[in-house]
Amino acid sequence: MDVIVCDGFVGNVALKTSEGLARMISQFMKEEFTRNLFAKLAALAALPVLNALRRRLDPRQYNGASLVGLNGIVIKSHGGTDTVGFEYAIRVAAEEVQNQLPQLIGARLTTLQGQSNPST
């Protein structure tokens, strides 16, 4: 799992940029695979790989950003998501509850604070 820690504005820019890049590459591939008969045949042969790639790049699977620094779990879902994306956001929340994420972060911050301030 990759984690990006940033403020909301920067996070939104990064998210929109990556989503736009994925859509652009998908559109370019579609254009190239429909250019002529040979390309269409190549697309047919590559269809299983293309479908697997499409599933891996589906932004709905990565819906649900955690807001930290709170005494509970808050998941920010993309405003334009559908039911599939919302389901993934709920899964993120459930995993954080199961893993007791706020408590783990609090304990780690307490440990780090103690290491940076040895006089306490």
N, CA, C and O atoms as a GROMACS GRO file, in nm:
protein
  480
    1MET      N    1   0.084  -0.116   0.000
    1MET     CA    2   0.000   0.000   0.000
    1MET      C    3   0.089   0.124   0.000
    1MET      O    4   0.184   0.132   0.078
    2ASP      N    5   0.059   0.218  -0.086
    2ASP     CA    6   0.131   0.344  -0.090
    2ASP      C    7   0.054   0.449  -0.012
    2ASP      O    8  -0.069   0.449  -0.011
    3VAL      N    9   0.126   0.537   0.054
    3VAL     CA   10   0.065   0.642   0.133
    3VAL      C   11   0.124   0.775   0.092
    3VAL      O   12   0.246   0.789   0.082
    4ILE      N   13   0.038   0.871   0.067
    4ILE     CA   14   0.081   1.006   0.038
    4ILE      C   15   0.026   1.094   0.149
    4ILE      O   16  -0.094   1.094   0.176
    5VAL      N   17   0.114   1.170   0.212
    5VAL     CA   18   0.072   1.261   0.318
    5VAL      C   19   0.088   1.403   0.266
    5VAL      O   20   0.198   1.445   0.231
    6CYS      N   21  -0.022   1.476   0.261
    6CYS     CA   22  -0.019   1.612   0.210
    6CYS      C   23  -0.146   1.684   0.253
    6CYS      O   24  -0.237   1.625   0.311
    7ASP      N   25  -0.150   1.813   0.225
    7ASP     CA   26  -0.273   1.886   0.256
    7ASP      C   27  -0.376   1.856   0.149
    7ASP      O   28  -0.346   1.794   0.046
    8GLY      N   29  -0.498   1.898   0.173
    8GLY     CA   30  -0.608   1.866   0.083
    8GLY      C   31  -0.590   1.918  -0.059
    8GLY      O   32  -0.623   1.848  -0.155
    9PHE      N   33  -0.538   2.039  -0.074
    9PHE     CA   34  -0.523   2.097  -0.207
    9PHE      C   35  -0.421   2.018  -0.289
    9PHE      O   36  -0.448   1.978  -0.402
   10VAL      N   37  -0.304   1.994  -0.230
   10VAL     CA   38  -0.199   1.920  -0.300
   10VAL      C   39  -0.246   1.778  -0.331
   10VAL      O   40  -0.222   1.726  -0.439
   11GLY      N   41  -0.314   1.716  -0.234
   11GLY     CA   42  -0.366   1.582  -0.257
   11GLY      C   43  -0.465   1.577  -0.372
   11GLY      O   44  -0.463   1.485  -0.453
   12ASN      N   45  -0.551   1.677  -0.380
   12ASN     CA   46  -0.649   1.682  -0.488
   12ASN      C   47  -0.581   1.702  -0.623
   12ASN      O   48  -0.621   1.641  -0.722
   13VAL      N   49  -0.479   1.786  -0.628
   13VAL     CA   50  -0.405   1.807  -0.753
   13VAL      C   51  -0.338   1.676  -0.796
   13VAL      O   52  -0.345   1.639  -0.913
   14ALA      N   53  -0.274   1.607  -0.702
   14ALA     CA   54  -0.208   1.481  -0.735
   14ALA      C   55  -0.308   1.377  -0.783
   14ALA      O   56  -0.283   1.306  -0.880
   15LEU      N   57  -0.422   1.370  -0.716
   15LEU     CA   58  -0.525   1.274  -0.753
   15LEU      C   59  -0.581   1.304  -0.891
   15LEU      O   60  -0.592   1.214  -0.974
   16LYS      N   61  -0.617   1.428  -0.916
   16LYS     CA   62  -0.675   1.465  -1.046
   16LYS      C   63  -0.574   1.445  -1.158
   16LYS      O   64  -0.610   1.404  -1.268
   17THR      N   65  -0.447   1.474  -1.131
   17THR     CA   66  -0.343   1.455  -1.232
   17THR      C   67  -0.328   1.308  -1.268
   17THR      O   68  -0.322   1.273  -1.386
   18SER      N   69  -0.323   1.222  -1.168
   18SER     CA   70  -0.306   1.080  -1.196
   18SER      C   71  -0.429   1.021  -1.266
   18SER      O   72  -0.415   0.938  -1.355
   19GLU      N   73  -0.548   1.064  -1.226
   19GLU     CA   74  -0.670   1.017  -1.293
   19GLU      C   75  -0.673   1.064  -1.438
   19GLU      O   76  -0.709   0.987  -1.528
   20GLY      N   77  -0.635   1.189  -1.461
   20GLY     CA   78  -0.633   1.242  -1.597
   20GLY      C   79  -0.530   1.172  -1.684
   20GLY      O   80  -0.556   1.144  -1.801
   21LEU      N   81  -0.415   1.142  -1.628
   21LEU     CA   82  -0.311   1.070  -1.702
   21LEU      C   83  -0.359   0.931  -1.741
   21LEU      O   84  -0.338   0.887  -1.854
   22ALA      N   85  -0.423   0.861  -1.650
   22ALA     CA   86  -0.474   0.727  -1.679
   22ALA      C   87  -0.579   0.733  -1.791
   22ALA      O   88  -0.578   0.649  -1.881
   23ARG      N   89  -0.668   0.832  -1.785
   23ARG     CA   90  -0.769   0.846  -1.891
   23ARG      C   91  -0.705   0.879  -2.026
   23ARG      O   92  -0.746   0.827  -2.129
   24MET      N   93  -0.604   0.966  -2.023
   24MET     CA   94  -0.536   1.005  -2.146
   24MET      C   95  -0.467   0.885  -2.211
   24MET      O   96  -0.478   0.863  -2.331
   25ILE      N   97  -0.395   0.807  -2.130
   25ILE     CA   98  -0.326   0.689  -2.184
   25ILE      C   99  -0.427   0.589  -2.238
   25ILE      O  100  -0.405   0.529  -2.344
   26SER      N  101  -0.538   0.570  -2.167
   26SER     CA  102  -0.643   0.479  -2.215
   26SER      C  103  -0.698   0.525  -2.349
   26SER      O  104  -0.719   0.444  -2.439
   27GLN      N  105  -0.722   0.654  -2.361
   27GLN     CA  106  -0.774   0.708  -2.487
   27GLN      C  107  -0.674   0.690  -2.600
   27GLN      O  108  -0.711   0.652  -2.711
   28PHE      N  109  -0.546   0.717  -2.574
   28PHE     CA  110  -0.443   0.699  -2.676
   28PHE      C  111  -0.435   0.553  -2.720
   28PHE      O  112  -0.424   0.525  -2.840
   29MET      N  113  -0.442   0.461  -2.625
   29MET     CA  114  -0.436   0.319  -2.660
   29MET      C  115  -0.557   0.280  -2.744
   29MET      O  116  -0.543   0.205  -2.841
   30LYS      N  117  -0.674   0.329  -2.708
   30LYS     CA  118  -0.795   0.299  -2.785
   30LYS      C  119  -0.781   0.350  -2.928
   30LYS      O  120  -0.816   0.280  -3.024
   31GLU      N  121  -0.730   0.471  -2.943
   31GLU     CA  122  -0.710   0.527  -3.077
   31GLU      C  123  -0.614   0.442  -3.159
   31GLU      O  124  -0.638   0.416  -3.277
   32GLU      N  125  -0.504   0.400  -3.097
   32GLU     CA  126  -0.404   0.321  -3.169
   32GLU      C  127  -0.457   0.182  -3.204
   32GLU      O  128  -0.429   0.130  -3.312
   33PHE      N  129  -0.532   0.121  -3.114
   33PHE     CA  130  -0.583  -0.014  -3.139
   33PHE      C  131  -0.701  -0.016  -3.236
   33PHE      O  132  -0.744  -0.123  -3.277
   34THR      N  133  -0.754   0.099  -3.273
   34THR     CA  134  -0.864   0.104  -3.371
   34THR      C  135  -0.821   0.172  -3.500
   34THR      O  136  -0.905   0.201  -3.586
   35ARG      N  137  -0.692   0.197  -3.517
   35ARG     CA  138  -0.640   0.271  -3.632
   35ARG      C  139  -0.659   0.196  -3.764
   35ARG      O  140  -0.691   0.258  -3.866
   36ASN      N  141  -0.640   0.064  -3.765
   36ASN     CA  142  -0.654  -0.014  -3.888
   36ASN      C  143  -0.685  -0.160  -3.852
   36ASN      O  144  -0.692  -0.194  -3.734
   37LEU      N  145  -0.704  -0.243  -3.952
   37LEU     CA  146  -0.742  -0.382  -3.930
   37LEU      C  147  -0.635  -0.458  -3.851
   37LEU      O  148  -0.669  -0.534  -3.760
   38PHE      N  149  -0.508  -0.438  -3.883
   38PHE     CA  150  -0.400  -0.506  -3.811
   38PHE      C  151  -0.401  -0.466  -3.663
   38PHE      O  152  -0.384  -0.551  -3.576
   39ALA      N  153  -0.420  -0.338  -3.635
   39ALA     CA  154  -0.423  -0.290  -3.497
   39ALA      C  155  -0.544  -0.349  -3.423
   39ALA      O  156  -0.534  -0.381  -3.305
   40LYS      N  157  -0.657  -0.362  -3.493
   40LYS     CA  158  -0.775  -0.421  -3.431
   40LYS      C  159  -0.752  -0.568  -3.398
   40LYS      O  160  -0.798  -0.615  -3.293
   41LEU      N  161  -0.683  -0.640  -3.483
   41LEU     CA  162  -0.650  -0.780  -3.455
   41LEU      C  163  -0.553  -0.790  -3.337
   41LEU      O  164  -0.565  -0.880  -3.253
   42ALA      N  165  -0.458  -0.698  -3.331
   42ALA     CA  166  -0.365  -0.695  -3.219
   42ALA      C  167  -0.440  -0.665  -3.089
   42ALA      O  168  -0.410  -0.723  -2.984
   43ALA      N  169  -0.538  -0.576  -3.096
   43ALA     CA  170  -0.618  -0.544  -2.978
   43ALA      C  171  -0.696  -0.666  -2.932
   43ALA      O  172  -0.708  -0.690  -2.811
   44LEU      N  173  -0.748  -0.743  -3.027
   44LEU     CA  174  -0.823  -0.863  -2.991
   44LEU      C  175  -0.733  -0.962  -2.916
   44LEU      O  176  -0.774  -1.024  -2.818
   45ALA      N  177  -0.610  -0.976  -2.965
   45ALA     CA  178  -0.515  -1.066  -2.899
   45ALA      C  179  -0.475  -1.014  -2.761
   45ALA      O  180  -0.449  -1.091  -2.669
   46ALA      N  181  -0.469  -0.882  -2.749
   46ALA     CA  182  -0.425  -0.820  -2.623
   46ALA      C  183  -0.540  -0.794  -2.526
   46ALA      O  184  -0.517  -0.743  -2.416
   47LEU      N  185  -0.661  -0.827  -2.564
   47LEU     CA  186  -0.779  -0.793  -2.484
   47LEU      C  187  -0.771  -0.840  -2.338
   47LEU      O  188  -0.804  -0.762  -2.249
   48PRO      N  189  -0.729  -0.964  -2.310
   48PRO     CA  190  -0.721  -1.005  -2.169
   48PRO      C  191  -0.625  -0.916  -2.088
   48PRO      O  192  -0.654  -0.881  -1.973
   49VAL      N  193  -0.512  -0.880  -2.147
   49VAL     CA  194  -0.415  -0.796  -2.079
   49VAL      C  195  -0.471  -0.654  -2.062
   49VAL      O  196  -0.456  -0.594  -1.956
   50LEU      N  197  -0.535  -0.603  -2.165
   50LEU     CA  198  -0.593  -0.469  -2.157
   50LEU      C  199  -0.703  -0.461  -2.051
   50LEU      O  200  -0.712  -0.362  -1.978
   51ASN      N  201  -0.785  -0.564  -2.043
   51ASN     CA  202  -0.891  -0.566  -1.942
   51ASN      C  203  -0.832  -0.573  -1.800
   51ASN      O  204  -0.882  -0.508  -1.709
   52ALA      N  205  -0.726  -0.650  -1.783
   52ALA     CA  206  -0.661  -0.658  -1.652
   52ALA      C  207  -0.600  -0.523  -1.616
   52ALA      O  208  -0.607  -0.480  -1.500
   53LEU      N  209  -0.540  -0.457  -1.712
   53LEU     CA  210  -0.482  -0.325  -1.688
   53LEU      C  211  -0.590  -0.224  -1.653
   53LEU      O  212  -0.572  -0.142  -1.564
   54ARG      N  213  -0.701  -0.230  -1.722
   54ARG     CA  214  -0.812  -0.139  -1.694
   54ARG      C  215  -0.862  -0.157  -1.550
   54ARG      O  216  -0.891  -0.060  -1.481
   55ARG      N  217  -0.872  -0.282  -1.507
   55ARG     CA  218  -0.916  -0.308  -1.370
   55ARG      C  219  -0.815  -0.254  -1.268
   55ARG      O  220  -0.854  -0.198  -1.165
   56ARG      N  221  -0.686  -0.270  -1.296
   56ARG     CA  222  -0.583  -0.222  -1.203
   56ARG      C  223  -0.579  -0.070  -1.195
   56ARG      O  224  -0.546  -0.015  -1.090
   57LEU      N  225  -0.611  -0.003  -1.304
   57LEU     CA  226  -0.605   0.143  -1.307
   57LEU      C  227  -0.737   0.209  -1.270
   57LEU      O  228  -0.746   0.332  -1.269
   58ASP      N  229  -0.839   0.131  -1.240
   58ASP     CA  230  -0.971   0.186  -1.207
   58ASP      C  231  -0.961   0.270  -1.080
   58ASP      O  232  -0.937   0.215  -0.972
   59PRO      N  233  -0.980   0.403  -1.090
   59PRO     CA  234  -0.964   0.488  -0.972
   59PRO      C  235  -1.066   0.460  -0.862
   59PRO      O  236  -1.044   0.500  -0.748
   60ARG      N  237  -1.174   0.393  -0.895
   60ARG     CA  238  -1.274   0.363  -0.792
   60ARG      C  239  -1.217   0.272  -0.685
   60ARG      O  240  -1.261   0.275  -0.570
   61GLN      N  241  -1.119   0.190  -0.722
   61GLN     CA  242  -1.057   0.099  -0.626
   61GLN      C  243  -0.976   0.172  -0.520
   61GLN      O  244  -0.946   0.117  -0.414
   62TYR      N  245  -0.939   0.296  -0.550
   62TYR     CA  246  -0.854   0.372  -0.460
   62TYR      C  247  -0.931   0.489  -0.397
   62TYR      O  248  -0.872   0.587  -0.353
   63ASN      N  249  -1.062   0.475  -0.394
   63ASN     CA  250  -1.147   0.579  -0.338
   63ASN      C  251  -1.144   0.569  -0.186
   63ASN      O  252  -1.153   0.460  -0.130
   64GLY      N  253  -1.130   0.680  -0.122
   64GLY     CA  254  -1.134   0.682   0.023
   64GLY      C  255  -1.002   0.727   0.083
   64GLY      O  256  -0.914   0.644   0.108
   65ALA      N  257  -0.988   0.856   0.105
   65ALA     CA  258  -0.867   0.911   0.166
   65ALA      C  259  -0.891   0.929   0.316
   65ALA      O  260  -0.996   0.980   0.357
   66SER      N  261  -0.795   0.889   0.394
   66SER     CA  262  -0.806   0.900   0.540
   66SER      C  263  -0.766   1.039   0.584
   66SER      O  264  -0.665   1.093   0.540
   67LEU      N  265  -0.847   1.098   0.670
   67LEU     CA  266  -0.811   1.224   0.734
   67LEU      C  267  -0.754   1.189   0.871
   67LEU      O  268  -0.823   1.131   0.955
   68VAL      N  269  -0.629   1.223   0.892
   68VAL     CA  270  -0.564   1.187   1.018
   68VAL      C  271  -0.554   1.310   1.107
   68VAL      O  272  -0.579   1.422   1.064
   69GLY      N  273  -0.517   1.287   1.231
   69GLY     CA  274  -0.509   1.395   1.328
   69GLY      C  275  -0.639   1.412   1.404
   69GLY      O  276  -0.659   1.512   1.473
   70LEU      N  277  -0.726   1.316   1.391
   70LEU     CA  278  -0.856   1.320   1.456
   70LEU      C  279  -0.863   1.206   1.557
   70LEU      O  280  -0.780   1.116   1.556
   71ASN      N  281  -0.962   1.212   1.643
   71ASN     CA  282  -0.978   1.105   1.743
   71ASN      C  283  -1.069   0.994   1.693
   71ASN      O  284  -1.122   0.916   1.773
   72GLY      N  285  -1.087   0.986   1.566
   72GLY     CA  286  -1.170   0.881   1.507
   72GLY      C  287  -1.129   0.860   1.364
   72GLY      O  288  -1.028   0.912   1.317
   73ILE      N  289  -1.209   0.784   1.295
   73ILE     CA  290  -1.180   0.752   1.155
   73ILE      C  291  -1.274   0.832   1.066
   73ILE      O  292  -1.396   0.825   1.080
   74VAL      N  293  -1.214   0.908   0.976
   74VAL     CA  294  -1.290   0.986   0.878
   74VAL      C  295  -1.232   0.954   0.742
   74VAL      O  296  -1.112   0.971   0.719
   75ILE      N  297  -1.316   0.909   0.651
   75ILE     CA  298  -1.274   0.876   0.516
   75ILE      C  299  -1.340   0.974   0.421
   75ILE      O  300  -1.462   0.989   0.421
   76LYS      N  301  -1.259   1.042   0.340
   76LYS     CA  302  -1.309   1.135   0.241
   76LYS      C  303  -1.323   1.060   0.110
   76LYS      O  304  -1.225   1.010   0.055
   77SER      N  305  -1.445   1.054   0.060
   77SER     CA  306  -1.473   0.986  -0.066
   77SER      C  307  -1.478   1.088  -0.178
   77SER      O  308  -1.514   1.204  -0.155
   78HIS      N  309  -1.444   1.047  -0.297
   78HIS     CA  310  -1.453   1.133  -0.415
   78HIS      C  311  -1.599   1.168  -0.439
   78HIS      O  312  -1.685   1.080  -0.440
   79GLY      N  313  -1.627   1.295  -0.458
   79GLY     CA  314  -1.765   1.340  -0.473
   79GLY      C  315  -1.837   1.281  -0.592
   79GLY      O  316  -1.959   1.267  -0.589
   80GLY      N  317  -1.765   1.247  -0.697
   80GLY     CA  318  -1.829   1.196  -0.817
   80GLY      C  319  -1.826   1.045  -0.829
   80GLY      O  320  -1.848   0.990  -0.937
   81THR      N  321  -1.798   0.976  -0.719
   81THR     CA  322  -1.785   0.830  -0.728
   81THR      C  323  -1.922   0.764  -0.743
   81THR      O  324  -2.026   0.823  -0.715
   82ASP      N  325  -1.918   0.641  -0.786
   82ASP     CA  326  -2.041   0.561  -0.798
   82ASP      C  327  -2.045   0.462  -0.681
   82ASP      O  328  -1.965   0.472  -0.588
   83THR      N  329  -2.137   0.368  -0.687
   83THR     CA  330  -2.152   0.273  -0.576
   83THR      C  331  -2.028   0.186  -0.558
   83THR      O  332  -1.995   0.148  -0.446
   84VAL      N  333  -1.961   0.153  -0.666
   84VAL     CA  334  -1.839   0.071  -0.656
   84VAL      C  335  -1.732   0.148  -0.580
   84VAL      O  336  -1.669   0.093  -0.489
   85GLY      N  337  -1.711   0.273  -0.617
   85GLY     CA  338  -1.612   0.355  -0.547
   85GLY      C  339  -1.647   0.375  -0.402
   85GLY      O  340  -1.559   0.373  -0.316
   86PHE      N  341  -1.775   0.396  -0.374
   86PHE     CA  342  -1.818   0.415  -0.235
   86PHE      C  343  -1.796   0.288  -0.154
   86PHE      O  344  -1.760   0.294  -0.036
   87GLU      N  345  -1.817   0.174  -0.217
   87GLU     CA  346  -1.791   0.047  -0.149
   87GLU      C  347  -1.644   0.036  -0.109
   87GLU      O  348  -1.613  -0.009   0.002
   88TYR      N  349  -1.554   0.077  -0.198
   88TYR     CA  350  -1.411   0.073  -0.164
   88TYR      C  351  -1.379   0.168  -0.050
   88TYR      O  352  -1.296   0.135   0.035
   89ALA      N  353  -1.444   0.284  -0.044
   89ALA     CA  354  -1.422   0.378   0.066
   89ALA      C  355  -1.467   0.316   0.198
   89ALA      O  356  -1.402   0.332   0.301
   90ILE      N  357  -1.578   0.246   0.196
   90ILE     CA  358  -1.626   0.178   0.316
   90ILE      C  359  -1.528   0.069   0.359
   90ILE      O  360  -1.505   0.048   0.478
   91ARG      N  361  -1.471  -0.001   0.261
   91ARG     CA  362  -1.370  -0.103   0.293
   91ARG      C  363  -1.248  -0.041   0.362
   91ARG      O  364  -1.194  -0.098   0.456
   92VAL      N  365  -1.206   0.076   0.313
   92VAL     CA  366  -1.093   0.146   0.376
   92VAL      C  367  -1.126   0.177   0.521
   92VAL      O  368  -1.044   0.154   0.610
   93ALA      N  369  -1.246   0.228   0.546
   93ALA     CA  370  -1.288   0.260   0.683
   93ALA      C  371  -1.290   0.135   0.770
   93ALA      O  372  -1.243   0.138   0.884
   94ALA      N  373  -1.342   0.027   0.718
   94ALA     CA  374  -1.349  -0.097   0.795
   94ALA      C  375  -1.209  -0.149   0.829
   94ALA      O  376  -1.186  -0.196   0.940
   95GLU      N  377  -1.116  -0.140   0.734
   95GLU     CA  378  -0.978  -0.183   0.760
   95GLU      C  379  -0.913  -0.097   0.867
   95GLU      O  380  -0.839  -0.148   0.952
   96GLU      N  381  -0.941   0.034   0.863
   96GLU     CA  382  -0.883   0.123   0.963
   96GLU      C  383  -0.939   0.094   1.102
   96GLU      O  384  -0.866   0.102   1.201
   97VAL      N  385  -1.068   0.062   1.110
   97VAL     CA  386  -1.127   0.025   1.238
   97VAL      C  387  -1.065  -0.105   1.287
   97VAL      O  388  -1.023  -0.115   1.403
   98GLN      N  389  -1.057  -0.204   1.200
   98GLN     CA  390  -1.001  -0.335   1.238
   98GLN      C  391  -0.856  -0.322   1.283
   98GLN      O  392  -0.814  -0.388   1.378
   99ASN      N  393  -0.779  -0.237   1.215
   99ASN     CA  394  -0.638  -0.220   1.247
   99ASN      C  395  -0.613  -0.115   1.355
   99ASN      O  396  -0.499  -0.088   1.390
  100GLN      N  397  -0.720  -0.056   1.406
  100GLN     CA  398  -0.710   0.048   1.510
  100GLN      C  399  -0.611   0.157   1.471
  100GLN      O  400  -0.521   0.192   1.548
  101LEU      N  401  -0.629   0.210   1.351
  101LEU     CA  402  -0.534   0.306   1.295
  101LEU      C  403  -0.515   0.431   1.381
  101LEU      O  404  -0.400   0.470   1.402
  102PRO      N  405  -0.620   0.496   1.432
  102PRO     CA  406  -0.594   0.616   1.513
  102PRO      C  407  -0.507   0.586   1.636
  102PRO      O  408  -0.419   0.665   1.671
  103GLN      N  409  -0.530   0.473   1.700
  103GLN     CA  410  -0.450   0.436   1.816
  103GLN      C  411  -0.305   0.408   1.776
  103GLN      O  412  -0.212   0.447   1.847
  104LEU      N  413  -0.285   0.341   1.663
  104LEU     CA  414  -0.149   0.313   1.616
  104LEU      C  415  -0.074   0.442   1.584
  104LEU      O  416   0.043   0.456   1.620
  105ILE      N  417  -0.141   0.534   1.517
  105ILE     CA  418  -0.077   0.662   1.484
  105ILE      C  419  -0.045   0.738   1.611
  105ILE      O  420   0.064   0.793   1.624
  106GLY      N  421  -0.139   0.743   1.706
  106GLY     CA  422  -0.115   0.812   1.832
  106GLY      C  423   0.003   0.754   1.908
  106GLY      O  424   0.087   0.828   1.960
  107ALA      N  425   0.010   0.622   1.914
  107ALA     CA  426   0.121   0.556   1.985
  107ALA      C  427   0.254   0.586   1.917
  107ALA      O  428   0.354   0.612   1.984
  108ARG      N  429   0.253   0.582   1.786
  108ARG     CA  430   0.378   0.609   1.711
  108ARG      C  431   0.421   0.754   1.730
  108ARG      O  432   0.540   0.781   1.746
  109LEU      N  433   0.327   0.847   1.727
  109LEU     CA  434   0.362   0.988   1.747
  109LEU      C  435   0.415   1.011   1.888
  109LEU      O  436   0.508   1.090   1.907
  110THR      N  437   0.357   0.943   1.986
  110THR     CA  438   0.406   0.954   2.124
  110THR      C  439   0.549   0.903   2.133
  110THR      O  440   0.633   0.964   2.199
  111THR      N  441   0.577   0.792   2.067
  111THR     CA  442   0.713   0.736   2.065
  111THR      C  443   0.810   0.831   1.998
  111THR      O  444   0.919   0.855   2.050
  112LEU      N  445   0.771   0.887   1.885
  112LEU     CA  446   0.857   0.981   1.813
  112LEU      C  447   0.881   1.107   1.895
  112LEU      O  448   0.991   1.161   1.896
  113GLN      N  449   0.778   1.154   1.963
  113GLN     CA  450   0.790   1.274   2.046
  113GLN      C  451   0.889   1.248   2.159
  113GLN      O  452   0.970   1.335   2.192
  114GLY      N  453   0.883   1.131   2.219
  114GLY     CA  454   0.975   1.096   2.325
  114GLY      C  455   1.118   1.086   2.277
  114GLY      O  456   1.211   1.121   2.350
  115GLN      N  457   1.137   1.039   2.154
  115GLN     CA  458   1.272   1.027   2.097
  115GLN      C  459   1.330   1.163   2.064
  115GLN      O  460   1.451   1.183   2.074
  116SER      N  461   1.246   1.258   2.023
  116SER     CA  462   1.297   1.389   1.984
  116SER      C  463   1.315   1.482   2.102
  116SER      O  464   1.380   1.586   2.090
  117ASN      N  465   1.258   1.445   2.217
  117ASN     CA  466   1.268   1.528   2.337
  117ASN      C  467   1.312   1.440   2.455
  117ASN      O  468   1.230   1.405   2.540
  118PRO      N  469   1.440   1.404   2.462
  118PRO     CA  470   1.485   1.310   2.564
  118PRO      C  471   1.482   1.367   2.706
  118PRO      O  472   1.500   1.291   2.801
  119SER      N  473   1.461   1.496   2.724
  119SER     CA  474   1.460   1.554   2.858
  119SER      C  475   1.330   1.528   2.932
  119SER      O  476   1.322   1.558   3.051
  120THR      N  477   1.228   1.472   2.866
  120THR     CA  478   1.100   1.445   2.934
  120THR      C  479   1.094   1.305   2.988
  120THR      O  480   0.993   1.267   3.048
   0.00000   0.00000   0.00000
